[in-house]
Amino acid sequence: MKLVALVGPTATGKTALGVALAEAVGGEIVSCDSTAVYRGVDIGTDKPTALEQRGIPHHLIDVAEPADTYSAAQYAKDAAAAVRDIRARGRWPILVGGTGFYFRALVRGLFPGPARDDVLRERLRRVAEHRQVESLHRWLARVDPDSALRIQPRDQMRLIRALEVYLLTGRSLTAHFSQTRSALPEFTVLTLGLVDSRADLQARVARRVETQFARGVVQEVERLLESGVPETAHAFSGLVYRQIIEMRQGVRDEEATRALIVRENLKYARRQLMWFRKEADVRWLTGPGTDRDVQVEALRLVQTFLA
C-alpha cells in the first residue's frame, strides 16, 4: 500500500500543492498539523477554507476541543485509521503538514515512555519559574538536540516531558524513537518536501501575518476566551496565539506583536527545515507549492510512485 506525504516549513504552499495533487490522482488530505486539530482555532493556524479545499475531503482537522490536549500518540492512531479508510475506499491518502513530530509518530512510531514522575516534573517547573522556561530548552538542546529542534523554546509542557524521559531513562527521546515501529507498517511512503529561498519565505510570512490580523485573529482569541477556554490551553501554545495572549497581558503592543510573530515564524521555519532534512528519503522541491513548475514536478513524482 502507498502513502504520499508533503512536508516542509511553514508558508511554503503545502496546502495548495496537496489539494492540486489530490485533485489530479483522486486523493484525500490527511492533515499533519498539531494546531489544526483544535476546533475554533482557525485563523492563526491557516486552516484551509472550504473554497481552498476545493471539495477535497480533509481529515484530522477540528477533531479536538480547544481546551483539550491532543497528543502525538493520539494523532498517530487517528491518522493511521484515516489513511487506511481512505485507501480502503479506493482513494489515495495524501499527508500534508509541517509538524515533524506528528509525521514521525505516524510513519516511524512512538515509544511507550516512562510513567510521569510528579516530583521530577515539579522540580522542572520550579527551574522554569526561577530561570525562565527557555532555560529548559537550552538544557534540552545540550542533551537532545533533535528534540530541541521540534519543541518551541517556550512550550513548557513538552520540554518538561522530554527532559523527564531523559532524566528517568538516561536516554534521549531521539534515541528512544530510533527503535520504534511505524503506525502504518504496511505502507510505503513517498515524502515530498517543499523549500524556498529565505527572502521569498519572509515576504510570504509577513503577508500571512497581515492577513491573519485583517481576518480577525485577535477577535478569534477573544471569542475562545469568552467561551471558557483558558489562556493556558494547549491550543494557545503555538505561534500567533501565544503572542496574542501575551499582547492581551500587556507584554507588548499590536505592532510589536505582529513583528514578533513574523520573526518567530521564520525561526520555526528554520527548525522545521532542519528537522525534515534529517528524515530519510525526502524528495525536495524548490519553490512554493503554488508554482506551476513545482506542481508539475510533484505530480510527475506522485504518478510514478502510484503507478
C-alpha positions, 0 to 999 in steps of 0.5 A: 500500500502507498502513502504520499506525504508533503512536508516542509516549513511553514508558508511554503504552499503545502496546502495548495500543492496537496489539494492540486495533487489530490485533485489530479490522482483522486486523493484525500488530505490527511492533515499533519498539523498539531494546531489544526486539530483544535476546533475554533482555532482557525485563523492563526493556524491557516486552516484551509477554507472550504473554497481552498479545499476545493471539495477535497475531503480533509481529515484530522482537522477540528477533531479536538476541543480547544481546551483539550490536549491532543497528543502525538500518540493520539494523532498517530492512531487517528491518522493511521485509521484515516489513511487506511479508510481512505485507501480502503475506499479506493482513494489515495491518502495524501499527508500534508503538514509541517509538524515533524513530530506528528509525521514521525509518530505516524510513519516511524512510531512512538515509544511507550515512555516512562510513567510521569514522575510528579516530583521530577516534573515539579522540580522542572517547573520550579527551574522554569519559574526561577530561570525562565522556561527557555532555560529548559530548552537550552538544557534540552538542546545540550542533551537532545538536540533533535528534540530541541529542534521540534519543541518551541523554546517556550512550550513548557509542557513538552520540554518538561516531558522530554527532559523527564524521559531523559532524566528517568531513562538516561536516554534521549527521546531521539534515541528512544524513537530510533527503535520504534515501529511505524503506525502504518507498517504496511505502507510505503511512503513517498515524502515530498518536501517543499523549500524556498529561498529565505527572502521569498519565505519572509515576504510570504510570512509577513503577508500571512501575518497581515492577513491573519490580523485583517481576518480577525485573529485577535477577535478569534482569541477573544471569542475562545476566551469568552467561551471558557477556554483558558489562556493556558490551553494547549491550543494557545501554545503555538505561534500567533496565539501565544503572542496574542495572549501575551499582547492581551497581558500587556507584554507588548503592543499590536505592532510589536506583536505582529513583528514578533510573530513574523520573526518567530515564524521564520525561526520555526521555519528554520527548525522545521527545515532542519528537522525534515532534512534529517528524515530519510528519503525526502524528495525536495522541491524548490519553490512554493507549492503554488508554482506551476513548475513545482506542481508539475514536478510533484505530480510527475513524482506522485504518478510514478510512485502510484503507478 
